[in-house]
Amino acid sequence: MNLKDKKIALGITGSIAAWKACDLIRRLKEEGADVHCILTETALSFVTPLTLSTLSGNPVASKISEEMEHIGDYDLLIIAPATANVIGKAAAGICDDLLTTIILARRSQIIIAPAMNEAMWLSDTLKSNVKKLKEEGFRFVGPEKGKLTIREGWGRLADVEKIVEEAIFVLGVKDRLAGKKILITAGATREAIDTVRFISNRSSGKMGHILAEEALLHGASVMLITTTEIPTSNRIEIHHVETACQMRDTVFELFDGCDIFISVAAVSDFRPKDKYNKKIKREDELRLELVKNPDILKEVSEKKGKKVLVGFSVDSELDWQRAEEKMRVKNLDILVFSTTDAFAGDKIKPYIMYPDGKREEYTSEISKRQLAIKLLEKISIKTRKL
């Protein structure tokens, strides 16, 4: 049984294909899964809670006000069938019922199996919503072309076996980093000039936080050292810092307890030698002397051992010789190299480099979440070889 002891939440929406959820429950249970059904209000017109609770062996939930202890944490959320309505709400971050609230909370990987008429599936609006969700890490199965309510066309719910196969694959991914502890740094450090001014950079911190979220979904225990206030899962151990020296101290405090270290933070290379203890006036003469900050990744590389080290590097131009030298000096297993264009945005055009000189080049931009998923796949392969 490939899904033995896995807790799966099954979201069922108001589609004519909702009756197929009964067969999906049966197949998931045959694979050993513990299935908990969540219905939207319109789904109640197509299937009854009694039928679903009898098949799943668990209570069915359909309202936000209902007691949720019987659902709690789950390993995977499958939405099948998924209407254009729920896909649109998920893409927009709308949570006006129990299912969409759980989607927004996103405590696991999510599989969406759409079912609707062909005109809706092929509409530009839906394509845009699906694209956005895929970039955020949602996985889609189907729809397929076949007999719909009135005629043939695209929009038929994917075969139940394909949905089950995807669930088995995704939960295999979740186990890839099980038992591993990952330490990640994120955000731009700040170096004070006076009581209000500081030296920093344009890094948003998004990449590090997305990596932390995806590492959690891959089964790892995650420690995140960050300079930002980006909302993050309460299952991630957060350490807030501001300066490069504070980040260095926290890294060294936690480094021995991790298996994988991913250095994403944009650490300021320099800091003011002296900090003014009051706000500098416009009419004051200012001479700012800078000193170098510690090279955190270089320092931890000297005590690497069998840990996997991953670094990020940005430059105004693609200087391959400099990137390769950085990889060698810092004893990295993987280096993600990109231009400064990726600093504050949601997308990146990365180059993934390896010690043997090989590199993977992307011809166009991808979302930072897509990069995180790809990178964690590479890291999991590396950890299995150690």
C-alpha positions as CSV (number, residue, x, y, z in Angstrom):
1,M,0.0,0.0,0.0
2,N,1.8,3.1,-1.3
3,L,-0.2,5.6,0.9
4,K,-0.2,3.6,4.1
5,D,-0.7,5.9,7.2
6,K,-0.9,9.0,5.0
7,K,-3.6,11.5,6.0
8,I,-5.3,13.0,2.9
9,A,-7.8,15.8,2.8
10,L,-10.1,15.5,-0.2
11,G,-11.8,18.7,-1.2
12,I,-14.9,18.2,-3.3
13,T,-16.6,21.1,-5.2
14,G,-19.8,21.7,-7.0
15,S,-19.2,19.9,-10.3
16,I,-21.3,17.2,-11.9
17,A,-18.2,15.1,-11.7
18,A,-18.4,15.1,-7.8
19,W,-19.8,11.6,-7.8
20,K,-16.4,10.4,-9.0
21,A,-15.0,11.4,-5.7
22,C,-16.6,8.3,-4.3
23,D,-14.4,6.1,-6.5
24,L,-11.4,8.2,-5.6
25,I,-12.0,7.7,-1.9
26,R,-12.2,4.0,-2.5
27,R,-8.9,3.9,-4.4
28,L,-7.1,6.1,-1.9
29,K,-8.2,3.8,1.0
30,E,-7.1,0.7,-1.0
31,E,-3.6,2.3,-1.0
32,G,-3.8,2.7,2.8
33,A,-4.7,6.4,3.0
34,D,-6.7,8.0,5.8
35,V,-9.2,10.1,3.9
36,H,-11.0,13.2,5.2
37,C,-13.6,14.9,3.0
38,I,-14.2,18.7,2.8
39,L,-17.2,19.8,0.8
40,T,-18.1,23.2,-0.6
41,E,-21.8,24.3,-0.2
42,T,-22.5,23.6,-3.9
43,A,-21.0,20.1,-3.7
44,L,-23.7,19.2,-1.2
45,S,-26.1,19.3,-4.2
46,F,-24.2,16.5,-5.9
47,V,-23.0,14.1,-3.1
48,T,-24.2,13.6,0.4
49,P,-22.1,13.7,3.6
50,L,-23.5,10.4,4.6
51,T,-22.2,8.6,1.5
52,L,-18.8,10.2,1.8
53,S,-18.5,9.5,5.6
54,T,-19.5,5.9,5.0
55,L,-16.9,5.4,2.3
56,S,-14.1,7.3,4.1
57,G,-14.8,6.2,7.6
58,N,-14.4,9.8,8.8
59,P,-16.8,12.7,9.5
60,V,-17.3,15.1,6.6
61,A,-16.7,18.9,7.0
62,S,-18.4,21.6,5.0
63,K,-18.5,24.8,7.2
64,I,-15.9,27.0,8.7
65,S,-17.7,26.9,12.0
66,E,-17.5,23.1,12.2
67,E,-15.1,21.5,14.6
68,M,-11.9,20.9,12.7
69,E,-9.9,18.7,15.1
70,H,-10.7,15.6,13.1
71,I,-8.9,17.1,10.1
72,G,-5.9,18.8,11.8
73,D,-2.6,18.3,10.0
74,Y,-2.7,16.3,6.8
75,D,0.0,15.0,4.4
76,L,-1.8,16.1,1.2
77,L,-4.8,18.1,0.0
78,I,-6.5,16.8,-3.2
79,I,-9.2,19.0,-4.8
80,A,-11.2,16.7,-7.1
81,P,-13.3,17.8,-8.9
82,A,-12.1,21.4,-8.8
83,T,-14.4,24.0,-10.4
84,A,-13.3,27.2,-12.2
85,N,-14.7,29.0,-9.2
86,V,-12.5,27.4,-6.6
87,I,-9.4,27.7,-8.8
88,G,-10.1,31.4,-9.2
89,K,-10.6,31.9,-5.5
90,A,-7.3,30.0,-4.8
91,A,-5.4,32.1,-7.3
92,A,-6.8,35.3,-5.8
93,G,-6.3,34.3,-2.1
94,I,-10.0,34.4,-1.4
95,C,-11.1,32.2,1.6
96,D,-14.9,32.5,2.0
97,D,-15.6,28.9,3.0
98,L,-13.8,26.0,4.7
99,L,-12.1,24.5,1.6
100,T,-10.6,27.8,0.4
101,T,-9.5,28.7,3.9
102,I,-7.6,25.4,4.1
103,I,-6.1,26.1,0.6
104,L,-4.9,29.5,1.7
105,A,-3.3,28.1,4.9
106,R,-1.5,25.5,2.7
107,R,0.0,23.1,5.2
108,S,0.8,20.5,2.6
109,Q,1.3,20.0,-1.1
110,I,-1.9,20.5,-3.1
111,I,-3.2,18.5,-6.1
112,I,-5.9,20.1,-8.2
113,A,-8.0,18.0,-10.6
114,P,-10.2,20.4,-12.6
115,A,-13.6,19.5,-14.1
116,M,-15.7,22.0,-16.1
117,N,-17.0,22.8,-19.5
118,E,-14.5,23.3,-22.3
119,A,-15.2,27.1,-22.8
120,M,-14.4,27.7,-19.1
121,W,-11.2,25.6,-19.2
122,L,-9.9,27.3,-22.4
123,S,-10.7,30.8,-21.2
124,D,-7.8,33.3,-20.8
125,T,-8.9,34.1,-17.3
126,L,-8.7,30.4,-16.2
127,K,-5.4,29.9,-17.9
128,S,-4.0,32.9,-16.0
129,N,-5.3,31.5,-12.7
130,V,-3.8,28.0,-13.4
131,K,-0.5,29.5,-14.4
132,K,-0.3,31.5,-11.2
133,L,-1.1,28.5,-9.0
134,K,1.5,26.3,-10.8
135,E,4.1,29.0,-10.1
136,E,3.1,28.8,-6.5
137,G,3.8,25.0,-6.4
138,F,0.2,23.6,-6.9
139,R,0.2,20.5,-9.0
140,F,-2.5,19.9,-11.6
141,V,-3.8,16.6,-13.0
142,G,-6.0,16.9,-16.1
143,P,-8.5,17.8,-17.2
144,E,-8.9,15.3,-20.1
145,K,-10.7,15.5,-23.4
146,G,-13.8,13.3,-23.4
147,K,-17.6,13.1,-23.0
148,L,-18.9,16.1,-21.0
149,T,-22.5,16.8,-20.0
150,I,-23.6,17.9,-23.5
151,R,-20.8,17.1,-25.9
152,E,-17.2,16.0,-26.2
153,G,-14.4,18.5,-25.3
154,W,-11.7,19.4,-22.8
155,G,-12.8,19.6,-19.2
156,R,-13.4,16.0,-18.2
157,L,-12.1,15.1,-14.7
158,A,-8.9,13.1,-15.0
159,D,-9.0,9.4,-14.5
160,V,-9.1,8.4,-10.9
161,E,-6.0,6.2,-11.3
162,K,-4.0,9.2,-12.6
163,I,-5.0,11.2,-9.5
164,V,-3.9,8.4,-7.2
165,E,-0.6,8.0,-9.1
166,E,0.0,11.8,-8.6
167,A,-0.7,11.5,-4.9
168,I,1.7,8.6,-4.5
169,F,4.4,10.6,-6.4
170,V,3.8,13.8,-4.4
171,L,3.9,12.1,-1.1
172,G,7.1,10.4,-2.2
173,V,8.5,13.9,-2.7
174,K,7.4,14.8,0.8
175,D,9.5,12.0,2.2
176,R,12.7,13.0,0.3
177,L,14.0,15.2,3.0
178,A,12.3,13.5,6.0
179,G,14.7,13.4,9.0
180,K,16.9,16.2,7.5
181,K,17.5,19.5,9.2
182,I,17.8,22.5,6.9
183,L,19.3,25.9,7.9
184,I,18.4,28.8,5.6
185,T,19.3,32.5,5.7
186,A,17.1,35.1,4.0
187,G,16.7,38.8,3.4
188,A,19.0,41.8,3.2
189,T,21.1,42.7,6.3
190,R,21.1,46.3,7.6
191,E,24.1,48.1,8.9
192,A,23.4,51.2,10.9
193,I,24.9,54.6,10.1
194,D,23.1,56.5,12.8
195,T,19.9,56.0,14.8
196,V,17.6,56.1,11.6
197,R,19.8,55.5,8.6
198,F,21.4,52.2,7.4
199,I,23.3,50.5,4.6
200,S,21.4,47.7,2.9
201,N,20.3,46.4,-0.5
202,R,17.2,45.6,-2.5
203,S,16.8,41.9,-1.6
204,S,13.2,41.1,-0.7
205,G,13.9,37.9,1.2
206,K,11.2,36.1,-0.8
207,M,13.5,33.4,-2.2
208,G,14.7,32.3,1.3
209,H,11.2,32.2,2.7
210,I,9.9,30.2,-0.3
211,L,12.7,27.7,0.1
212,A,11.9,27.3,3.8
213,E,8.2,26.7,3.0
214,E,9.0,24.1,0.3
215,A,11.6,22.4,2.4
216,L,8.9,21.9,5.1
217,L,6.6,20.4,2.4
218,H,9.4,18.1,1.5
219,G,9.5,16.7,5.0
220,A,12.5,18.5,6.4
221,S,12.8,20.3,9.8
222,V,13.5,23.9,8.9
223,M,15.4,26.7,10.7
224,L,15.2,30.1,9.1
225,I,17.4,33.1,9.9
226,T,15.8,36.1,8.4
227,T,15.8,39.9,8.4
228,T,12.3,40.2,7.0
229,E,8.8,40.0,8.5
230,I,7.3,37.9,5.7
231,P,4.5,35.7,7.2
232,T,5.8,32.1,7.5
233,S,4.5,28.8,8.8
234,N,4.6,28.4,12.5
235,R,6.2,25.0,11.9
236,I,9.4,26.8,10.8
237,E,11.8,27.7,13.5
238,I,12.4,31.5,12.9
239,H,15.4,33.5,14.1
240,H,15.1,37.3,13.4
241,V,18.4,39.3,12.9
242,E,19.3,42.6,11.4
243,T,23.0,42.9,10.8
244,A,25.6,40.7,9.1
245,C,27.4,40.1,12.4
246,Q,24.1,39.0,14.1
247,M,23.4,36.7,11.2
248,R,26.9,35.2,11.5
249,D,26.5,34.6,15.2
250,T,23.1,32.9,14.7
251,V,24.4,30.8,11.8
252,F,27.3,29.5,14.0
253,E,24.9,28.8,16.8
254,L,22.7,26.6,14.7
255,F,25.1,25.2,12.1
256,D,26.2,22.1,13.9
257,G,22.6,21.0,14.2
258,C,21.8,21.0,10.5
259,D,22.4,18.6,7.6
260,I,21.9,21.2,4.8
261,F,22.8,24.9,4.8
262,I,21.3,27.2,2.2
263,S,22.8,30.7,2.1
264,V,20.2,32.9,0.4
265,A,20.5,36.1,2.4
266,A,22.0,39.2,0.7
267,V,24.6,40.0,3.4
268,S,26.0,43.5,3.2
269,D,29.7,43.3,2.2
270,F,30.5,46.4,4.3
271,R,29.4,48.2,7.4
272,P,30.2,51.6,8.9
273,K,33.2,51.5,11.2
274,D,31.4,53.7,13.7
275,K,27.7,54.2,14.3
276,Y,26.5,57.7,15.2
277,N,24.5,57.6,18.4
278,K,22.0,60.2,17.2
279,K,20.4,61.3,13.9
280,I,22.9,63.1,11.7
281,K,21.8,66.6,10.8
282,R,21.8,67.7,7.2
283,E,24.2,70.5,8.0
284,D,26.7,68.2,9.7
285,E,29.8,67.1,7.8
286,L,29.7,63.4,7.2
287,R,32.6,61.1,6.5
288,L,31.7,57.5,6.3
289,E,34.4,54.9,6.8
290,L,33.5,51.3,5.9
291,V,34.9,48.0,7.1
292,K,34.4,44.6,5.6
293,N,31.7,42.3,7.1
294,P,32.4,38.6,7.7
295,D,32.0,36.2,4.8
296,I,29.6,33.9,6.6
297,L,29.5,31.2,3.9
298,K,33.3,31.1,3.6
299,E,33.6,30.7,7.4
300,V,31.1,27.8,7.6
301,S,32.7,26.1,4.7
302,E,35.7,25.5,6.8
303,K,33.7,23.3,9.2
304,K,31.5,21.7,6.5
305,G,32.1,18.0,7.1
306,K,29.4,16.0,5.4
307,K,26.9,18.8,5.3
308,V,25.5,20.0,2.0
309,L,26.3,23.6,1.3
310,V,24.2,25.7,-1.2
311,G,25.0,29.3,-2.1
312,F,23.3,32.1,-4.0
313,S,25.2,34.7,-6.0
314,V,24.1,37.7,-7.9
315,D,26.1,40.1,-10.1
316,S,25.3,42.8,-12.6
317,E,26.7,40.6,-15.3
318,L,27.3,36.9,-15.8
319,D,31.0,36.5,-14.8
320,W,31.4,32.7,-14.9
321,Q,35.0,32.8,-13.8
322,R,34.2,34.7,-10.7
323,A,31.2,32.4,-10.0
324,E,33.3,29.2,-10.4
325,E,36.0,30.7,-8.1
326,K,33.4,31.5,-5.5
327,M,32.1,27.9,-5.7
328,R,35.6,26.5,-5.2
329,V,36.7,28.8,-2.4
330,K,33.5,28.3,-0.4
331,N,33.4,24.5,-1.0
332,L,29.9,24.6,-2.3
333,D,27.8,21.6,-3.6
334,I,25.5,23.9,-5.5
335,L,25.6,27.5,-6.5
336,V,22.6,29.4,-7.9
337,F,23.9,32.3,-10.0
338,S,21.8,35.1,-11.4
339,T,21.8,38.8,-12.3
340,T,20.6,41.5,-9.9
341,D,17.3,41.7,-11.9
342,A,16.0,38.9,-9.7
343,F,16.6,40.7,-6.4
344,A,13.2,42.1,-5.6
345,G,10.9,40.3,-8.0
346,D,8.9,37.1,-8.0
347,K,10.8,35.5,-10.9
348,I,14.3,34.6,-11.6
349,K,16.5,33.4,-14.5
350,P,18.9,31.1,-12.7
351,Y,22.0,29.2,-13.5
352,I,22.6,26.2,-11.3
353,M,26.2,25.3,-11.0
354,Y,28.0,22.2,-9.7
355,P,31.6,21.5,-8.5
356,D,32.4,19.3,-11.6
357,G,31.9,22.4,-13.9
358,K,28.4,21.4,-15.1
359,R,25.7,24.0,-15.1
360,E,22.0,24.1,-15.9
361,E,20.9,27.2,-17.7
362,Y,17.3,28.4,-18.0
363,T,16.4,30.2,-21.2
364,S,13.6,32.2,-19.6
365,E,12.5,33.3,-16.2
366,I,10.8,30.9,-13.8
367,S,9.0,31.6,-10.5
368,K,11.1,31.5,-7.3
369,R,8.8,28.7,-6.1
370,Q,9.6,26.7,-9.2
371,L,13.3,27.2,-8.5
372,A,12.9,26.2,-4.9
373,I,11.2,22.9,-5.9
374,K,13.9,22.2,-8.5
375,L,16.7,23.0,-6.0
376,L,15.3,20.9,-3.2
377,E,15.1,18.0,-5.7
378,K,18.8,18.4,-6.4
379,I,19.6,18.7,-2.7
380,S,17.7,15.5,-1.9
381,I,19.6,13.6,-4.6
382,K,22.9,14.9,-3.1
383,T,21.9,13.9,0.5
384,R,21.2,10.3,-0.6
385,K,24.7,10.0,-2.0
386,L,26.4,11.1,1.2
